[in-house]
Amino acid sequence: MQYHTMTGGGGGGDTSKTTKLERYNSYIRRVNSTKLLQASSKLLFRVTLLVALLLIFFFTLNYPPLSPSSSSDHHHHHLHSANSLLSSAFYGSGAAWEKQVRRSSTPRRPNGFSVLVTGAAGFVGSHCSLALKKRGDGVLGLDNFNPYYDPSLKRARQQLLASHGVYIVDGDINDADLLHKLFDMVPFSHILHLAAQAGVRYAMQNPLSYVNSNIAGFVTLLEVAKAADPQPAIVWASSSSVYGLNTQVPFSESDRTDRPASLYAATKKAGEAIAHTYNHIYGLSMTGLRFFTVYGPWGRPDMAYFFFTKDILQGKGINVYVTQEDKEVARDFTYIDDIVKGCVGALDTAEKSTGKAGKKQAPAQLRVYNLGNTAPVTVGKLVGILESLLGTKAKKHVIKMPRNGDVPYTHANVSQAYRDFAYKPATDLAAGLTKFVKWYVGYYGIQSRVKKEIHVHADD
């Protein structure tokens, strides 16, 4: 019994020692863990600091201080924090990027323009950029390649422009730092502002995208332009949508535009009011162009003629709208080459801005023009032309136009544009659609009877 008791007593002592040892080891582990965490934190902090210093050093080398500007706005801009310096990393790759920007912006013809084209990877923007570059002007594009429609089409346009020496900066018109940097590098004589959130129906899904692009983005661009030395002349895209519920036809620039039928139209009308303000206060030369349903090769996939072509070829049904009163919907379809002539004509006749250091010195030019085809065509006739070109009957569903902001009829009076820069549309819808379908089947690699049809029509 004694042995048993001693063994039991001895066992209790061992357990106590074991428990104390475990507690001590646990304490040591916690201490070591805390020390390790502190050491890791210090190491991480030092590494982060070192990386930050290396980045600042790298970007300082690649982005040397820019020449001082007489503008107080620019002076304020150059005092921006290191955060702005770091963000400029995303604009390109230092000296090589700046070289591309300057090369693309430099005109080759005597007294040629240096034009910043916003929305340059877009439909109208890419065509205008190409036309200006081909005649010897310097052209720099700016585009954010947003996914409103397939960005791969925008990238293909970018490649086309690159092959002709036009560089497109991947950036947003709301990025004031980027815009200031571009204007510090290049003395742009003109801005062709075509960047916008387009489309009527999409406004019901994403209204703020229209405010962000068409209003805030426009103001950001004008703020930078007003402070530039020299101030550029600005030609920008308004829209026939501003005529809204107007029923007086054809639409003339003097008609009422205070009854927009869609948010898109309202933001474009707001743009016209904003343009007036910056012209009045800061002396910016402003020309607004009201486009009427532009179509053609490299067009926008969200436009009816484009997705009709796609759906007819795929054997899908298409919706052909009529008004609530069962009247046919008609549009003043305007071929892209005619729109380009109008844009270039507006640039050529734009007078210089009159402001200096952000202050107006004298009255400045303020204009607005319709750019249309002057010959409205019903959507039914559009479908008939496509059926003939594609050699396929469309599966038409005739339905009432939804109350989503679309208007039933557009018709442009272009007499003012003709008077001021000889604008005269030269392409009818059948000829324009023939060129579009030829591009479409080539771009998307469609091998069918379409190509034979196109060649026949092209030869007519």
Backbone torsions as a table, in degrees:
resi	resn	phi	psi	omega
1	MET	NA	-41.7	179.4
2	GLN	-59.2	-42.9	-179.7
3	TYR	-61.0	-41.5	-179.7
4	HIS	-63.0	-43.4	-178.7
5	THR	-64.6	-42.5	-179.3
6	MET	-64.0	-40.5	-179.4
7	THR	-64.2	-41.7	179.0
8	GLY	-63.6	-43.2	-179.9
9	GLY	-63.7	-42.2	179.6
10	GLY	-62.7	-38.7	-180.0
11	GLY	-62.9	-39.8	179.7
12	GLY	-63.3	-39.6	179.4
13	GLY	-64.3	-40.4	-179.6
14	ASP	-63.7	-40.1	-179.1
15	THR	-63.0	-41.6	-180.0
16	SER	-62.0	-44.5	179.2
17	LYS	-63.1	-39.8	-179.2
18	THR	-63.3	-43.2	-179.3
19	THR	-62.5	-44.5	179.2
20	LYS	-62.1	-41.1	-178.9
21	LEU	-63.6	-40.6	179.6
22	GLU	-64.9	-41.9	178.1
23	ARG	-61.5	-41.1	-179.5
24	TYR	-65.3	-44.7	178.8
25	ASN	-62.3	-40.0	178.3
26	SER	-61.4	-41.7	178.4
27	TYR	-62.8	-45.2	179.9
28	ILE	-60.5	-42.3	179.8
29	ARG	-61.7	-41.7	-179.8
30	ARG	-64.2	-42.3	179.1
31	VAL	-61.8	-47.8	-179.6
32	ASN	-62.5	-40.7	180.0
33	SER	-62.0	-42.3	179.5
34	THR	-63.4	-45.0	179.2
35	LYS	-61.5	-42.3	180.0
36	LEU	-63.4	-41.6	179.9
37	LEU	-63.9	-43.0	179.3
38	GLN	-64.5	-42.0	179.6
39	ALA	-64.4	-41.6	179.0
40	SER	-63.4	-42.0	-179.5
41	SER	-62.6	-43.3	178.6
42	LYS	-62.6	-42.8	180.0
43	LEU	-63.8	-44.7	179.6
44	LEU	-62.0	-42.1	178.8
45	PHE	-61.7	-44.4	-178.8
46	ARG	-65.8	-41.1	178.1
47	VAL	-63.5	-44.9	179.4
48	THR	-60.3	-44.8	179.6
49	LEU	-62.3	-42.5	-179.7
50	LEU	-63.1	-45.4	179.0
51	VAL	-61.4	-43.4	179.7
52	ALA	-61.0	-43.4	179.7
53	LEU	-64.9	-41.1	177.9
54	LEU	-62.8	-42.0	178.2
55	LEU	-61.6	-46.3	179.7
56	ILE	-61.5	-41.7	178.8
57	PHE	-63.3	-43.7	-179.4
58	PHE	-62.2	-47.3	-176.7
59	PHE	-72.2	-28.1	176.2
60	THR	-66.0	-38.9	177.7
61	LEU	-66.5	-42.6	-176.1
62	ASN	-79.8	-22.6	-179.9
63	TYR	-125.4	76.5	-178.7
64	PRO	-63.9	160.3	179.5
65	PRO	-54.8	137.8	-177.8
66	LEU	-85.6	158.0	-177.8
67	SER	-60.9	142.5	-177.8
68	PRO	-64.9	146.7	-179.8
69	SER	-112.7	150.1	178.1
70	SER	-72.2	-15.9	-176.5
71	SER	-77.9	131.0	177.2
72	SER	-66.1	-30.2	177.7
73	ASP	-63.7	-41.4	179.0
74	HIS	-67.2	-39.5	179.1
75	HIS	-58.5	-44.0	177.6
76	HIS	-61.9	-38.8	-179.0
77	HIS	-63.2	-40.1	-177.2
78	HIS	-71.2	-13.3	178.5
79	LEU	-91.1	7.7	179.2
80	HIS	-59.0	157.7	-176.3
81	SER	-70.2	171.8	178.4
82	ALA	-61.7	-22.0	177.7
83	ASN	-58.4	-41.3	177.4
84	SER	-64.4	-40.2	179.8
85	LEU	-61.5	-44.7	179.9
86	LEU	-65.9	-38.6	-177.9
87	SER	-65.8	-24.3	-179.8
88	SER	-68.5	-10.8	175.9
89	ALA	-57.6	-31.2	-174.8
90	PHE	-82.9	-4.1	-178.7
91	TYR	-80.2	-20.8	-177.6
92	GLY	167.4	-150.2	-177.8
93	SER	-129.0	60.2	171.5
94	GLY	67.6	-134.5	-172.8
95	ALA	-59.8	-38.5	-179.7
96	ALA	-64.2	-40.0	178.4
97	TRP	-64.8	-45.3	179.4
98	GLU	-61.7	-36.9	178.8
99	LYS	-63.3	-42.2	177.6
100	GLN	-61.7	-43.7	-179.3
101	VAL	-61.3	-47.3	-176.8
102	ARG	-68.7	-40.6	-179.2
103	ARG	-62.7	-45.0	-178.7
104	SER	-65.4	-33.7	-174.9
105	SER	-82.9	-11.3	-173.8
106	THR	-85.7	122.2	179.5
107	PRO	-69.6	150.1	178.6
108	ARG	-102.6	-20.3	179.9
109	ARG	-95.0	152.8	177.7
110	PRO	-58.8	135.1	-179.0
111	ASN	58.6	25.0	178.7
112	GLY	-69.6	157.2	179.4
113	PHE	-80.1	158.7	167.1
114	SER	-119.3	107.9	-168.4
115	VAL	-114.4	128.0	169.5
116	LEU	-90.4	117.6	179.5
117	VAL	-106.2	110.6	176.2
118	THR	-85.5	147.0	-174.5
119	GLY	69.8	32.3	-173.1
120	ALA	-68.1	-22.2	177.7
121	ALA	-89.8	2.7	177.4
122	GLY	-81.7	-178.5	-176.5
123	PHE	-62.9	-62.9	-178.7
124	VAL	-69.2	-39.3	-178.1
125	GLY	-59.8	-42.4	-178.7
126	SER	-67.8	-41.3	178.8
127	HIS	-65.1	-43.1	-179.9
128	CYS	-67.0	-41.1	179.0
129	SER	-59.2	-43.8	-179.4
130	LEU	-64.6	-44.0	-178.8
131	ALA	-63.5	-42.6	-179.5
132	LEU	-67.0	-41.9	-179.6
133	LYS	-65.1	-41.2	-177.8
134	LYS	-64.1	-28.2	-179.9
135	ARG	-91.0	0.0	172.4
136	GLY	106.7	6.7	176.7
137	ASP	-80.8	156.8	171.9
138	GLY	-83.4	133.9	-177.4
139	VAL	-134.6	125.9	171.6
140	LEU	-119.7	126.4	179.2
141	GLY	-92.3	155.5	173.1
142	LEU	-140.1	128.4	-178.6
143	ASP	-156.2	143.5	178.4
144	ASN	-100.1	2.0	174.6
145	PHE	50.9	43.8	-177.9
146	ASN	-68.7	158.4	-172.1
147	PRO	-89.7	23.6	178.0
148	TYR	-53.5	-40.6	165.5
149	TYR	-135.4	169.3	-171.3
150	ASP	-41.4	107.9	-179.4
151	PRO	-63.3	-19.8	-179.5
152	SER	-64.6	-30.0	176.1
153	LEU	-67.9	-39.4	177.7
154	LYS	-66.3	-38.5	178.8
155	ARG	-67.3	-34.8	177.3
156	ALA	-66.4	-39.5	176.2
157	ARG	-64.3	-38.9	178.1
158	GLN	-59.1	-42.7	178.8
159	GLN	-64.7	-39.6	177.7
160	LEU	-60.6	-45.5	179.9
161	LEU	-66.4	-39.4	179.5
162	ALA	-60.3	-36.2	180.0
163	SER	-67.5	-17.0	176.7
164	HIS	-106.5	11.5	174.9
165	GLY	86.4	16.4	177.3
166	VAL	-101.5	121.2	179.6
167	TYR	-97.2	134.7	177.0
168	ILE	-110.7	121.1	174.9
169	VAL	-77.5	131.0	178.9
170	ASP	-85.1	96.0	-176.2
171	GLY	-164.4	174.2	-173.0
172	ASP	-113.5	145.4	179.7
173	ILE	-70.1	-12.9	175.2
174	ASN	-84.9	-4.3	-179.3
175	ASP	-88.4	90.1	-176.0
176	ALA	-63.1	-36.8	179.5
177	ASP	-60.6	-44.5	178.7
178	LEU	-63.5	-45.1	180.0
179	LEU	-61.0	-44.9	177.2
180	HIS	-58.2	-42.1	-179.1
181	LYS	-62.6	-43.9	179.4
182	LEU	-63.0	-41.7	-179.6
183	PHE	-71.6	-28.3	174.5
184	ASP	-70.5	-30.4	-179.0
185	MET	-83.3	-35.0	-172.0
186	VAL	-129.0	127.5	175.5
187	PRO	-83.1	76.0	-177.0
188	PHE	-58.9	132.4	175.6
189	SER	-85.6	-28.6	-177.3
190	HIS	-141.7	153.3	166.8
191	ILE	-120.0	129.9	170.3
192	LEU	-108.0	100.3	-171.4
193	HIS	-95.0	101.7	-178.0
194	LEU	-116.1	-7.0	179.6
195	ALA	-66.4	130.4	179.9
196	ALA	-168.6	159.4	168.3
197	GLN	-86.4	113.8	-174.9
198	ALA	-96.2	173.7	175.2
199	GLY	92.5	141.0	-179.5
200	VAL	-89.3	-48.2	-172.9
201	ARG	-68.2	-35.3	-176.0
202	TYR	-62.1	-22.8	-179.7
203	ALA	-62.0	-24.5	179.9
204	MET	-76.0	-20.7	178.8
205	GLN	-93.9	-39.8	-173.3
206	ASN	-138.8	71.1	-174.9
207	PRO	-62.6	-35.1	-175.7
208	LEU	-67.8	-23.8	178.2
209	SER	-63.1	-31.0	179.2
210	TYR	-72.7	-41.1	178.1
211	VAL	-66.0	-41.8	-178.3
212	ASN	-63.3	-45.6	-176.6
213	SER	-83.6	-52.6	-168.0
214	ASN	-81.4	-20.7	178.7
215	ILE	-113.0	-62.3	-178.0
216	ALA	-61.5	-43.9	-180.0
217	GLY	-63.5	-39.7	179.2
218	PHE	-64.3	-44.0	179.2
219	VAL	-63.6	-42.7	178.7
220	THR	-58.8	-44.8	179.4
221	LEU	-63.2	-44.3	-178.6
222	LEU	-68.0	-34.3	176.6
223	GLU	-60.8	-42.1	178.7
224	VAL	-70.8	-41.5	-179.0
225	ALA	-63.4	-39.0	-177.6
226	LYS	-65.2	-30.8	-177.3
227	ALA	-87.8	-10.1	-176.7
228	ALA	-70.3	153.3	176.0
229	ASP	-134.2	106.1	4.4
230	PRO	-79.8	157.1	173.6
231	GLN	-70.4	135.4	176.7
232	PRO	-79.8	158.2	167.0
233	ALA	-82.7	143.9	-173.5
234	ILE	-121.7	125.8	171.3
235	VAL	-114.4	130.8	-173.9
236	TRP	-141.3	158.1	-174.8
237	ALA	-89.3	114.5	166.0
238	SER	-94.4	-146.8	-177.2
239	SER	-160.5	151.0	173.6
240	SER	-64.9	-16.0	179.3
241	SER	-61.9	-20.5	-178.5
242	VAL	-63.9	-21.1	179.4
243	TYR	-71.0	-19.5	170.6
244	GLY	50.3	-120.0	-174.8
245	LEU	-85.8	9.2	178.0
246	ASN	-59.2	132.9	-179.3
247	THR	-112.9	-4.5	179.5
248	GLN	-78.4	121.8	-177.0
249	VAL	-125.2	151.3	-6.1
250	PRO	-69.6	160.3	-178.5
251	PHE	-71.0	128.5	177.3
252	SER	-116.2	154.3	-176.5
253	GLU	-58.8	-22.7	-179.0
254	SER	-86.6	-4.8	-179.6
255	ASP	-70.7	161.3	178.1
256	ARG	-62.4	139.6	176.7
257	THR	-134.6	30.4	-176.9
258	ASP	-106.2	18.5	178.8
259	ARG	-131.8	64.8	-179.0
260	PRO	-63.0	145.5	-179.5
261	ALA	-99.6	-3.7	-179.2
262	SER	-148.4	161.7	176.6
263	LEU	-64.8	-39.1	176.3
264	TYR	-54.1	-49.2	179.6
265	ALA	-61.3	-40.1	-179.8
266	ALA	-63.2	-39.7	179.6
267	THR	-70.4	-32.6	177.1
268	LYS	-70.4	-38.8	175.3
269	LYS	-64.5	-40.6	176.4
270	ALA	-60.1	-37.9	177.6
271	GLY	-60.4	-39.1	178.9
272	GLU	-65.6	-38.8	177.7
273	ALA	-67.6	-40.3	178.1
274	ILE	-64.0	-41.6	178.2
275	ALA	-59.2	-42.7	178.5
276	HIS	-59.9	-42.6	-178.8
277	THR	-62.1	-48.1	-177.7
278	TYR	-70.8	-28.4	173.4
279	ASN	-68.0	-45.7	-175.2
280	HIS	-68.4	-42.4	-174.5
281	ILE	-87.8	-40.6	-169.8
282	TYR	-111.1	-3.0	177.3
283	GLY	76.9	22.7	177.7
284	LEU	-76.9	132.5	174.6
285	SER	-75.3	119.2	-173.0
286	MET	-126.7	128.3	174.7
287	THR	-128.5	117.6	178.3
288	GLY	-98.9	138.8	-179.4
289	LEU	-119.1	120.2	178.8
290	ARG	-92.8	99.3	-178.4
291	PHE	-75.3	141.9	175.8
292	PHE	-112.7	107.6	172.6
293	THR	34.1	77.4	-177.1
294	VAL	-80.8	138.8	179.8
295	TYR	-143.6	165.3	176.1
296	GLY	143.1	-176.2	179.1
297	PRO	-55.9	146.1	-178.2
298	TRP	65.2	24.1	-175.7
299	GLY	-72.1	-173.9	-177.3
300	ARG	-91.1	127.8	-178.8
301	PRO	-64.6	-15.2	-179.7
302	ASP	-86.7	-1.3	179.8
303	MET	-87.0	147.5	-173.1
304	ALA	-56.0	-48.0	-176.9
305	TYR	-59.1	-32.3	-177.4
306	PHE	-73.8	-52.5	-177.1
307	PHE	-77.7	-20.6	170.2
308	PHE	-62.2	-46.1	179.9
309	THR	-58.6	-47.4	-180.0
310	LYS	-60.3	-49.1	-175.2
311	ASP	-69.9	-37.3	178.3
312	ILE	-62.6	-44.4	-179.7
313	LEU	-65.3	-30.3	-178.8
314	GLN	-91.0	2.3	178.4
315	GLY	74.0	17.8	179.6
316	LYS	-88.6	156.5	176.8
317	GLY	-75.0	152.6	176.9
318	ILE	-123.9	147.5	177.9
319	ASN	-93.5	120.5	176.4
320	VAL	-107.7	115.8	-174.3
321	TYR	-84.0	145.9	167.3
322	VAL	-125.2	162.3	-179.3
323	THR	-71.2	172.3	177.7
324	GLN	-61.3	-22.2	178.8
325	GLU	-97.0	15.0	179.0
326	ASP	65.5	26.4	174.8
327	LYS	-92.6	151.7	-179.3
328	GLU	-71.2	142.2	175.6
329	VAL	-83.7	135.8	-178.8
330	ALA	-132.2	149.6	179.6
331	ARG	-133.9	148.8	175.8
332	ASP	-88.9	73.6	-176.6
333	PHE	-61.1	126.3	-175.5
334	THR	-120.5	122.4	-176.4
335	TYR	-69.8	143.7	-173.3
336	ILE	-55.4	-39.6	-178.8
337	ASP	-62.5	-34.9	177.5
338	ASP	-68.6	-39.4	177.0
339	ILE	-63.3	-41.8	178.9
340	VAL	-60.3	-44.2	177.8
341	LYS	-58.7	-39.7	178.3
342	GLY	-65.8	-42.5	179.0
343	CYS	-63.7	-45.1	-179.8
344	VAL	-66.2	-40.3	177.3
345	GLY	-61.1	-39.7	178.0
346	ALA	-66.0	-40.5	177.1
347	LEU	-64.0	-43.8	-176.9
348	ASP	-64.6	-30.0	-177.1
349	THR	-102.3	3.2	178.8
350	ALA	-72.0	128.2	176.7
351	GLU	-80.4	162.6	-179.1
352	LYS	-69.7	150.2	173.5
353	SER	-68.8	157.3	-172.7
354	THR	-113.9	4.9	-178.7
355	GLY	-88.7	158.0	175.9
356	LYS	-146.2	133.7	-177.5
357	ALA	53.6	36.8	176.6
358	GLY	77.9	9.6	-178.9
359	LYS	-123.3	135.7	-179.5
360	LYS	-70.4	130.9	-180.0
361	GLN	-102.4	-25.7	-177.0
362	ALA	-161.9	164.3	176.7
363	PRO	-57.3	141.8	-178.0
364	ALA	-118.3	157.8	-178.2
365	GLN	-64.9	136.3	176.2
366	LEU	-139.4	117.4	-174.8
367	ARG	-139.4	157.1	171.4
368	VAL	-144.8	137.0	-176.1
369	TYR	-135.5	147.4	166.6
370	ASN	-82.2	136.1	169.1
371	LEU	-124.0	99.7	-179.1
372	GLY	-137.2	-170.7	-177.9
373	ASN	-105.1	-11.6	178.4
374	THR	66.7	14.1	-179.1
375	ALA	-141.6	84.7	-178.9
376	PRO	-60.7	141.9	179.1
377	VAL	-127.5	138.0	179.2
378	THR	-70.1	153.7	178.2
379	VAL	-63.4	-32.2	176.8
380	GLY	-60.5	-41.3	179.4
381	LYS	-70.1	-37.4	175.7
382	LEU	-56.1	-47.2	180.0
383	VAL	-63.1	-39.9	178.7
384	GLY	-60.7	-42.0	178.4
385	ILE	-64.1	-43.5	179.5
386	LEU	-63.8	-40.9	177.9
387	GLU	-58.5	-42.5	180.0
388	SER	-65.2	-43.6	-178.6
389	LEU	-69.2	-37.1	-176.3
390	LEU	-88.0	-9.8	-179.6
391	GLY	64.3	29.7	-176.5
392	THR	-142.3	137.7	175.6
393	LYS	-80.0	135.8	178.1
394	ALA	-81.2	145.0	173.5
395	LYS	-90.3	92.6	-171.4
396	LYS	-87.9	135.8	170.6
397	HIS	-117.0	108.2	-179.4
398	VAL	-85.2	118.0	-177.3
399	ILE	-135.0	160.4	178.7
400	LYS	-69.8	140.0	178.2
401	MET	-64.8	125.8	178.8
402	PRO	-69.2	156.6	179.8
403	ARG	-84.4	71.7	-176.5
404	ASN	-116.4	13.1	177.6
405	GLY	106.7	-12.2	176.8
406	ASP	-68.7	147.4	176.3
407	VAL	-105.9	153.4	-172.9
408	PRO	-79.4	-16.9	-168.5
409	TYR	-157.1	135.1	172.3
410	THR	-134.7	143.5	-178.2
411	HIS	-156.2	120.2	-173.8
412	ALA	-95.9	136.1	164.3
413	ASN	-96.3	117.2	-175.1
414	VAL	-111.7	21.6	-175.3
415	SER	-62.4	-34.2	179.8
416	GLN	-67.8	-42.5	178.3
417	ALA	-65.6	-36.0	177.4
418	TYR	-65.0	-43.6	-179.5
419	ARG	-63.2	-41.8	-171.4
420	ASP	-90.3	-29.4	176.5
421	PHE	-147.8	33.0	171.5
422	ALA	54.7	35.4	177.8
423	TYR	-71.1	123.1	179.9
424	LYS	-146.9	105.6	-178.8
425	PRO	-61.7	140.3	-172.6
426	ALA	-125.1	0.4	-174.1
427	THR	-120.4	120.1	177.4
428	ASP	-82.7	169.6	-172.1
429	LEU	-63.1	-40.1	-178.7
430	ALA	-63.1	-44.1	-179.8
431	ALA	-67.2	-41.6	-179.1
432	GLY	-66.8	-41.3	179.5
433	LEU	-68.4	-32.2	175.8
434	THR	-59.3	-44.8	179.2
435	LYS	-67.4	-38.0	179.3
436	PHE	-64.2	-49.0	-177.2
437	VAL	-63.8	-36.9	177.7
438	LYS	-61.4	-43.8	176.4
439	TRP	-64.4	-44.8	-174.6
440	TYR	-58.5	-50.3	-177.4
441	VAL	-68.0	-29.7	176.7
442	GLY	-72.8	-45.3	-177.0
443	TYR	-65.8	-42.8	-178.0
444	TYR	-92.7	4.2	174.4
445	GLY	62.1	43.1	-178.0
446	ILE	-88.9	115.9	178.4
447	GLN	-101.1	107.0	179.9
448	SER	-162.2	-170.2	178.4
449	ARG	-65.9	-10.7	-179.6
450	VAL	-57.4	-45.0	-175.6
451	LYS	-62.1	-39.9	178.0
452	LYS	-62.9	-43.8	179.3
453	GLU	-59.8	-44.4	-177.3
454	ILE	-62.1	-43.6	-179.0
455	HIS	-63.9	-37.4	178.2
456	VAL	-63.1	-47.5	-179.3
457	HIS	-66.7	-38.6	-179.1
458	ALA	-63.3	-31.8	-179.1
459	ASP	-79.9	-18.6	-177.2
460	ASP	-63.1	NA	NA
